[in-house]
């Protein structure tokens, strides 16, 4: 039977206690191509324990692996309308037409998956209030299909212009900063954000973008919102007179 690592319970091999260390012998067998069942048989472990150790090893390897290379990052034109931005020249936006869409921005991040293949995530961001409203991906595709994906994803912004190729840093500050801003107002990002956040890279900063319409939370109701709940939350977190809202009829 596999001996327990120092500082761990001798009962871990029976699955009674939770093992927090992957023994070297398990690492050696896994590197030699052993399956979890083969590891269990070789080391006289319960199959569930061997499977757990293999999952732990896989998680360690994933955490140590370098981030996939960034193929590109794009944002919708006019993304900075009514926002204050303290960023480099590479973050420059385009002028927004008077009747252009404000308060919404779209972001796409593509990372290398394999040669000629990319993994793509998209984000729809409410920059005035709710943060990340929707995400897409990760979508795996041939790199030659990426331009078509971008055209489709940014269709709603065609009246303003083509998507802007920008540094990943801007995409991260825009998306993750909007999430932080929305959380301060009492709103969580779309549930599927957890599946796409890693494409943006690690977020440990304070955004260099000031969100809200001219710095003030401004809620514009969407077709899938519950406006009454949103306004009630803003009343609680911001206080009367410290936010604005526009709710559509019907």
LOGUVO-531547 format. One record per residue: z, y, x of N, C-alpha, C in turn; residue in three letters. Coordinates in pm, whole numbers, plus 50000, padded with zeros to 5 digits. Example, Ala and Ser with C-alpha at 12.3 -4.5 7.8 and 13.67 -1.06 7.14 Angstrom:
2
507804943151319507804955051230507804967051320ALA
507084977551285507144989451367507875000351290SER
END
This chain:
250
500004988050085500005000050000500005012450088UNK
499315022950042499225035350118500575041950128UNK
501015045350248502315051950266502215066250222UNK
503275071550161503245085350115503265095150231UNK
502625106350211502645116850312504045122550323UNK
504425127850439505745133750454506005144350348UNK
507175143850289507565153850190507075150850051UNK
506445139050028505995135649896506735123449847UNK
506705121449719507455110449659506815097049690UNK
507635087049715507135073649740506555067549615UNK
506785073649499506315068049374504905072449339UNK
504265080849423502965086449383501905075749369UNK
502035064749445501005054449439500975047249306UNK
502025048149230502055042049098501645051748990UNK
501445064349030501055074448933502225080448859UNK
503475077448901504645082948832504855097348872UNK
504685100449000504885114049047503515120249079UNK
503425133449076502175140349103502025142349253UNK
500925137549309500655138849451499985152249476UNK
500515159749575499975173049604499285173549739UNK
499175162049807498555161449938497605149549941UNK
496395151949994495435140950006495625134250141UNK
496075121650144496325114850272495045113550354UNK
495225113150487494075112250577493245099750551UNK
493915088750515493175076250495492215077450377UNK
492625084650273491745087050159490555095550203UNK
490805105550286489715113950336488705105550416UNK
489235096450500488375088150582487495078950497UNK
488105072750396487335063650311486295071150229UNK
486675082950180485725090750101484555095250187UNK
484855099150312483785103350404482855091750436UNK
483395079350429482595067450456481805063050334UNK
481935070250222481145067350103481835058550001UNK
483135056450016483865048149920483985055449786UNK
483825048149676484035053549542485535053649513UNK
485975061149410487395060849374487915046649346UNK
487105038349281487545024649253487705016649382UNK
486785018549476486885011549603488095016249683UNK
488375029249676489565034649745490825028649684UNK
490865027949552492025022249485492255007849527UNK
491195000049533491314985949570491724984449716UNK
491124992249804491404991149947492844994949980UNK
493355005249911494675010549944495755006149845UNK
495394997249753496354992049656496955003449573UNK
496075012049524496475023149438496055020449295UNK
496735026649201496245026449065494955034549059UNK
493965030048982492685037448976492845052048937UNK
493775055048847493965068948805494465077448920UNK
495315071749005495825079149119494715081749220UNK
493905071449249492795073149341491815083549290UNK
491525083249161490585092949103491135107149117UNK
492455108749096493065121949108492975127049251UNK
493225118249349493145122349489491715126249527UNK
490735119049476489345122349504488985135949443UNK
489465138649321489225151749259489865162849341UNK
491085160549388491755170549471490965173249598UNK
490425162549659489635164149780488365171949753UNK
487735169149640486515176449603486815191249581UNK
487955194149518488335208149495488585215349627UNK
489225208449722489465214349853488145217549923UNK
487205208149916485915210049981485155221649918UNK
485245222649785484535233449716485115247049753UNK
486465247449766487115260149800486765264449943UNK
486575254550031486295257750171484815260650196UNK
483965256650102482525258450122482155273350114UNK
481205277850194480775291850186480085294650053UNK
480165307250009479495311049886477985309349903UNK
477295304449799475835303849807475245317649832UNK
474185318149907473565330949942473085338349817UNK
473215351449819472755359849708471245361949721UNK
470515358149618469075360349615468775374449565UNK
469575379149470469365392549419470365396149311UNK
470515409049289471355414249181470585425649115UNK
470585426048983469855436148907470735441648796UNK
470575454648769471295460948658470275468348570UNK
470665470648448469795477848355469745492648392UNK
468585498848377468475513248404469315521148304UNK
469935531748354470805539748268472215534348257UNK
472575524648343473885518148334475045527848350UNK
474825538848424475935547848458476115559448360UNK
475375559348249475445570548154476885572948108UNK
477365585148123478705589648081479835582748157UNK
479505576648273480535570948360480655579648485UNK
481825579348548482015585748677481915575048784UNK
481055577148883480785566848983481015572649122UNK
481885566449199482155570349336481615559449428UNK
480295558749437479665548149513478635553449609UNK
478075544549693477065548649792475725551649726UNK
474785556449806473465560049755472755548249692UNK
473045536149743472375524249691472735521449545UNK
473765528349494474175526449354473465536249261UNK
472525543749311471885554149231471235548349106UNK
471355555548996470785551548867469535559748842UNK
468895557548729467745565548688468175574348571UNK
467515585848554467855594448441467645587148309UNK
468535589548215468465583048085467815592447984UNK
466835587747907466265596247801467335600347701UNK
467105611247632468095616247537468425606047430UNK
467435597947392467685588047287467915574047347UNK
468215573647479468425560747544469755554347507UNK
469845541347529471045533747498472155537147597UNK
473335540547547474475543247633475635534247595UNK
476495531747693477675523547665477455508747683UNK
476215504447705475915490347730475125489147860UNK
475465479047938474755476348061474555461248074UNK
473465457548135473175443348160473115441148311UNK
473625429848354473655426548497473205412048514UNK
472415409448615471995395848650472275393648799UNK
472845382048830473075378048968472415364448991UNK
471615363449094470965350749130471445346549268UNK
471865333949278472295328349407471445316049439UNK
471365313249568470585301749612471285288849568UNK
470515279749508471035266749469470535256049565UNK
469235255149579468585246449675467305253649720UNK
466615248549820465335254949855464425256249733UNK
463945268249708463045271449597463755270849460UNK
465065269049459465805268549333466925278949338UNK
467195285149223468245295249215469165292349096UNK
470385297149107471365296548999471595310848952UNK
471415313248823471385326948769472435328648660UNK
473135339848665474075343548560473765357648512UNK
473935359848381473705373048322474935377648246UNK
475135390848241476305396748178475895408648092UNK
476435409347970476265421047884477595428247880UNK
477595440847923478845448247946478915460547857UNK
480015461747784480355473947711481145482647808UNK
480525493047861481165501147964482125511447908UNK
482105513347777482965523347714484295517747665UNK
484315504447633485525499447566485805484647589UNK
484945475847542485285461647529485025453247653UNK
484385458647755484145450847876483015440747858UNK
483185428647910482135418547903482095412647762UNK
480985415047693480835410247556480165396647549UNK
479335393647650478605380947647478125377747788UNK
478005364847817477435360747945476465349247923UNK
475645346848024474665336148019474685328848153UNK
474685315548148474585307848270475855300248303UNK
475845294448424474775294948523473535287148479UNK
472365293448494471085287348463470395283648594UNK
469985271148607469255266748725467765267348697UNK
467015273148790465575274648768464835275348900UNK
463545273148894462695275049010462625290049040UNK
462645293549166462675307649203461465315149149UNK
460335308449134459145315349082459305319348936UNK
460275313148865460515316548724461495328148707UNK
462085332748818463085343348810462515356448754UNK
461335361148794460815373548737460665372848585UNK
460225361448533460105360048388461455360448320UNK
462455354348381463815354748326464315369248321UNK
464105376648429464555390648432463875398848324UNK
462575396748307461835404148203462435401648066UNK
462745389048036463305385547905464715391047890UNK
465525389647994466935393647984467065408647964UNK
466205416548027466325431148021465405437447916UNK
464865429347824463925434547725464495446347648UNK
465775445647613466385456347533466435469847602UNK
466165470147732466245482747807464865487547853UNK
463795481347801462445484647845462085499347822UNK
462635505347715462305519347686462785528647796UNK
463805524347869464355532647977463625529848108UNK
463305517248134462615513748257462855499248295UNK
462435495748414462575482148465463975480248524UNK
464445467748529465765465448591465775470148735UNK
466925474848779467075480348913467655469749006UNK
467005467449118467555458549221468635466149297UNK
469845460649299470985467749355471805458149443UNK
472715463549525473615454849601474545447149506UNK
474925435149546475865427349466477155435049443UNK
477555443149539478795450749526478795459149399UNK
477655465349366477585473249243477745464349121UNK
477045452949118477195443949004478625439548985UNK
479325436849096480715432449088481615443749037UNK
481435455749089482245467049044481985470448898UNK
480735468648855480385471748717480975461548620UNK
480785448648649481235438248558482755436448566UNK
483265433948686484705431348699485525443948670UNK
484995455448705485695467848672485785470048522UNK
484715466548451484735467848304485725458148242UNK
485845446248301486835436548252488245442148270UNK
488525447848387489855453648413490145464948314UNK
489155473548293489335484848201489615479848059UNK
488845470048014489035464747879490415458147864UNK
490845451247966492175444847959493285455147946UNK
493125466348013494135476947998494165482147855UNK
493045481047786492985485447646493405474447549UNK
493585462247601494025451247515492955441247478UNK
491835441247551490715432347516490375423047633UNK
490175410347602489795400347701488265398947703UNK
487715394747816486255392547822485845380647737UNK
484555379547712484015368047638484485355147704UNK
484835344947624485385332547681484515326247790UNK
483195327247778482335320947877482255328748009UNK
482955339948018482985347448143483575338948255UNK
484525330248222485145321748325484115312548392UNK
483025309548323482005300748379481005308148469UNK
481005321248460480005329148533480605338748634UNK
481915340648630482565350748716482345347948864UNK
482285335248904482185331949045480885337049108UNK
479835338849028478575344049083478725358249136UNK
479735365349087479955379149131480715379849262UNK
481325368849304482145368849424483585372449393UNK
484425371349494485855373749474486105388449440UNK
486995390649345487315404349301488785407249328UNK
489065415849425490435419549459490585434649468UNK
489585441949424489555456349443489855463849314UNK
489885476949329489885486049214488495491949203UNK
487925491549085486535495749071486355510449108UNK
485205513049168484845526849203484115533649087UNK
484165527348972483555532848851484675536048751UNK
484615547748691485555551348585484875548748452UNK
485465539848374484845535448249485335544048132UNK
484695541648014484945550047899483895560947893UNK
483635565847775482635576547761483245589547811UNK
482785594147928483375605747995484865603748016UNK
485255591448047486635588348079487525585047962UNK
486985585347841487785582647719487275569947653UNK
488155560547617487685548547546486915552347420UNK
485755546247404484895549347290484335536147237UNK
484775532347120484355519747061483205521846963UNK
482115514646983480985514446891480895500146837UNK
481035498446708481105484946651479785477646667UNK
479885464646693478735455946702478695446246586UNK
477605438646573477435429946456478435418446450UNK
479045414746563479965403446564481415407646588UNK
481675420746582483025425846604483845425546476UNK
485145426746492486065429446382486585443646404UNK
485895453746351486245467646382487695471146350UNK
488215465946241489585469446204490565464946312UNK
490355452746365491235447646469491095455646598UNK
489855459246633489625466846755490305480546747UNK
490115487546637490705500846623492225500046621UNK
492755489846558494215488046556494755485846698UNK
494005478246778494415475946917494365488846997UNK
493325496746980493225509547050494335519047010UNK
494695518746884495795527246838497095523446909UNK
497285510446930498515505646994498515508547144UNK
497375506547211497365507847357497075522047407UNK
496345529747328495955543147371496755554147302UNK
497095551847179497795562047102496815570847025UNK
497275576246917496435584546829495825596246905UNK
494525598046886493815609146948493355606847090UNK
493675595247147493305592447285492115582847298UNK
491395580847191490215572447191489315577247078UNK
488065572647082487115575646975486445562746930UNK
485925562946810485215551046763484135554846663UNK
483155545946654482045547646561481795533946498UNK
482035532946370481925520146299480755521046202UNK
479845511446211478695511346122479075506945983UNK
478345511445884478585507645746477885494445716UNK
478545486145632477965473645591478045462845696UNK
END
